[in-house]
Amino acid sequence: MEIVIAIAFLGGLALIFGLVLAAASKAFYVEVDPRLEKLNECLPGANCGGCGYPGCGGYAEAVLNGEAPIGKCASGGAECANAMAAVMGVEAGDVVRMVALVKCSGHRTYDEHGNQTGGAKLKGNYEGFKDCLAASKVGGRGPLVCKYGCLGFGSCVKACKYDAIHVVNGVAQVDREKCVGCMSCAAVCPRQVITAVPYEKTTLVPCNSHAKGAVTTRSCSAGCIGCGLCKKICPEDAITVVNGLATIDYEKCISCGLCATVCPKKIIVDLNEAPPSEAMAKAAL
């Protein structure tokens, strides 16, 4: 009898709580804008964070609330932007495809005896964790003589969800065709060697050194020495030398490649002259 009473009592409590919860759900119900679900469907679901918001859901909500512009999804590109614009009843602006650029050409080369013949010079052998942040904490900012170059331990490779970046001869290299410009690689680079550049622009300066020319030359055979010849020959005044490093203004650059022809270190890459992989390799020699 006592068991029956206990079961009935618990059943009564469950019924009461159920009714309370049902009433509360109706009383506090917040209607969700149906456009939010449609915006989420437009996005690729990569949750890469390249838009600056916490995942695709966060970006969709920001667009819905008028807090973010359409077209910030690097993974989705123009197709995604057009779909979101249709949901919001507006016109999508031009979406410029951006890709990552590793600003380092210090690919290390060796002769048949194992002696280094080119690229970024090493202070010594690093035998710690294969992680760029860990490596940057030892030996006076890392095992490279150059304090600006790519450490090459692949933290960016692990961060990339699109298999668009790999370490080649000690330096990370981007596959521009696979890269969606989410910049997850840049977020984990302790030396801030990775930046975003427009995909359509074919003239690149893969160097990050702000040291004086003589210092750069002692630390790497493929570093910009800030000579300014590229600046002088540029017909659009698109190149400036900032803190010893040639910098391209892509709003002005027409990708003519003239700067690459006069660079004494062959550090400026003209992708019109060769496929990206070959051009980067050539610049490293």
N, C-alpha and C positions, 0 to 999 in steps of 0.2 A: 504493500500500500504506500509506504514511504517513497519507494522508487517512482511510482506512478505520479505522486504529488510533485516530486522533484522534477520529473520530466515535463509535467504540465506547467510548472513554474518557469522553467527555462524556456519552454516554448512560448509562454506568454511574454516573457522579456524580449525574446527574439522578434515577436510580432510587433511589440511596441517600438523597439528600436528601428525595425524596418519601416514602420509608418513614419517615425520621426525623420529618418534619412530621406525617405521619399518626399516628404513635405519640404525638407530643407533644400533638396536638389531643385525643386520647383521654385522655391522662394529665392534662391541665390543663383539661379540659372543665368549664365551670361551667353547671349547669342553670339555665335562666331560668324564673322563675315564670310560668306561662301567663296569669295574671291581668294581668301587665304589658301584654301586647299588647292585651288586652280594654280595659284602662283607657285606653290610647292611642287606641283606636277610639272611645271615648266623648267624647274631647276634639275641639274644632273644628280643631286643627292651625294655628291662627293664629300661635302662637309670639310673642304680643304681650308677654309678660312681666308682665302685670297681676297674676298670682298671686304674683309675687315669686320665681319660680323660672326657671331658664334654659330657657325653652320648654316646650311641652306634655309632651315626654318627661321632662324634669326634674321636672315637677309630678306626673306619673303615678308615677314612681319614688318620690317623696317620700310620696305617699299609700299606696303599697304597703308602704313601710317604716314606716308609722305616724308619719312626721315632719311631715305636713301634713294638715289637715282637709279633708274633702270639702266642696265648695261655694265654693272660692276662684277658680274659673274664671269670670271676668266675661263672657267671650265666650259661653260655653256656657249660663250661667244655670241655672235650676232643672232643665231637661231633662237637661243634662249631669250635674248633681249627682245626680239620681235614678238615672241610668244607672250612674254610678260606684259609688253606694251598693249597687246590685244586684250588681255584680261583687264587691264586698267583703263582701257579706252583712250590711250594716248599714242603718239607716234614715237617710235624708238629712234634715238639719235645714232649717229655713226659710232660703231664699236671698233676701236683700234685693237687688233690682236697684239698682245704683249707676250714675249717669251723671256726666259731667264738667260742672263749672260754671266759667265764666271769670269771676273776681271783678273785673270791670271793666265800667262802663257809660259809659265815656268816648267813645262813638261821636261822631265829629266831624261837625258840620253847618256848612254855608256858605250865604251869601246869593247872589243872582244876580251879585254883583260879585266873588265868590271870597273874601269876608271870612268868617272863622270866626265862627259865631254860638253855638256850643255844643260841649260835650264836653271832652276832655282838651286842654289848651293845649300848643303846641309851642314849644320854644326856637328852632328853626330847621329848615331842610330837611336831611334826612339823605340822602346820595347814595352811600353805601357798599353793601356786600353786603346783599342782601335776606335777612337772617338776624337773628333776635332777639338771639342771643348777641353777634354782631359789633356790632350797633347799641348794645347795652348797655355797650360798652367805650369809646364815644366821647362827647364833649360832657358829661362829668360824669354818667355812668350812663345815657346815652341821650338821644334828642331830645325826650322828654317833660319838661314841668315837673314833673309828678307822678312820683316815683321808685318808686311802687308799681304803676302801671297797666300794662295790656297795651301792648306796643310795636308790635304789629300787622304784623310782617314775615313771619308765616306759618310759623315753624319747627314749630309744632304741627300745621299743616295737612299738612306733608310727613310728619310722624311718624304721622298717623292712617291706619290701614289700612282704615277703614270709610267714608271720605268723610263723616265726621260733624262736621267742624269747618271753618269758613271765616271769612275776615276780611271784616267788614262795616263800612264807614266807619271803618277804622282799628283795629277791635277784633275779636278772635277771638270767634266765636259758635258754640255747640254745637247741633246738631240732636239733640234728646233721643231721637227715635224711632230714629235710626241708631246712636247711641252705645251701646257695650256696656260701658263703664266700665273698659276696660283701662288707662286713664290713661297711655298712651304719650305723649300730648300734654303732660301735666304733667311727665313726666320730662325733656323738652327745654326747658321754659320757664325762662329764666334768672332771671325775677322771681318764680317760684313763684305765679303768678296763678291757676293752675288747681287746683281741688280736686274731690273726689268728694262727691256728695250723693245721698240716696235718691231714686229716680225717682218714688216715690209722693208725696213731699213737694212741695207746690206753692208754698211761700213761700220766696223766695230773696233773698239780699243780695249782688248782684253788684258788690261793691266790695272793694278790698284795702288801702285807705289807712289807715295808722296815724298819720297826721299830725294835728295839732290842727285843729279845725274851720275856723279862719280861714285856715290854710295850705292845707287841702284846697280851700276855696272859690276861692282865688287860682289854683290849678292846674287845676281841673276844675269844670265846672258840674254834674256829676252824681256827686259824691262824698259819702260818708257823713260827717256833721259830728259824730257822736257825741252828739247832743242827749239821747238817752235816752227820748224820747217812746214809742218802740216798746216799750221795756222796761216802762214804766209801764202800758201798756194791755194787755199780754199776759196773758190769763187763766190761763195754765199756767206762768208764770214761766220761759218757754223762751228768753228773749232776755237777753243780758248785753252790756254795752258794754266791750270789752276793748281797751285802748290806743287809744281814740277810734273804734273800729269796732264796729257792731252785729253780734253773733254769735248764731246760732240753734243751740240744742241740739235736734237732731232726735229725740232720745229722748222729749222732752216736747212738741214742736211738734205741733199738731193741724191745721195748715194752715187756720186760721180766716180769715187775711188781715187781721185788725184792725190789725196793725202797719203794713201797707201804707197803710191809710187815714189814718194820722196822720203819716206820714213827710213832713217839710217839703220834702225834696229829691226826693221820689218815687223814691228809690233802691231801696226794697224792692219786689220784684216778686211779684204774686199771679197765678199762672198760671190760677187759676179764673176770673179776670175777662177773660182774653184768651188767644189762642194764644201760645206761647212767643216767637215772632218779634215779634209785635205788642207783647207786654208788655215785652220787652227794649227795643224801639225807643221805647216810651212813656217808660220809665225814663230813657232817654238824653236826652230833650228838656228 
